Amino acid sequence: MVYGTSVDPQFRPATALWVAAGQPIRAGGSSVTAGADTTIVVASKALGVSDDRGRAMALAIAASANRR
């Protein structure tokens, strides 16, 4: 997994997460494998959350999206 910065649709700062297919995603004590290349962007500035919270949200979304 790679965390970084991105922008939301209104070009405000956002938190991004990229996971390559086949890589493990560990969140909340469980682990899933990414079934496809996964990109999650959380509009942290618009939501009024910190970068740390944005990363946690992106990780939870990626794990949920890849559960089968």
N, C-alpha and C positions, 0 to 999 in steps of 0.2 A: 504494500500500500504506500501511496505517496500522498502527502497532504501538501497543499499549497494555497495560493490566493488566486482569485478569479474575480469576475464582476457579475452582478445580477443583470437582468434585462434593462435596468435603468442606469447601468454602468457605475453602480455603487460597489464598494468592497464586499467581497463574499469569500467564504471558505470552501475549498474544493478538496475532493478525495478521488483518487484514481486507483482502481484495482484491476490487475490483469487477469484474464480468464485462467482458472486453475489454481489461483492463489487463495490461501486461507484467509477468512475474515473472522476475527475473534472479537466478539462483543458480548458483554454481560455473562461471562463464564461459559458461553457456548461458542462453537466454531462451525462455520459453513464454508464451502468452497465456491468461489466465484464461477458461475456457469458461463459467463461472457465478460468481455471487457466492460467495466462498470465505471461510470463517472457520476459523481454526486456533487452538486453545487448548492450550498446553503447560503441564502441571502442574509448573512449575519448582521450586516449594518441595518438593513430594513427591518429585521426582526428584533433588533436591539439586544443581541446576545454577544458574548465575548467570543474570541477566536477558539478558546478551549471548548466552550459549549457548542459552537458551530462544528468543530471536529467531532465531538461526541454525537451530535445529531446526524452528521454525515455517515459516521460509522454504523449507527443503529439503522439508518435507512438502507445502507448497502447490505448489511446482514439480512434485513427483512426482505429486501428485493431478491436476494439469492437463495432464500429458503425454498425448498421444494416439498 
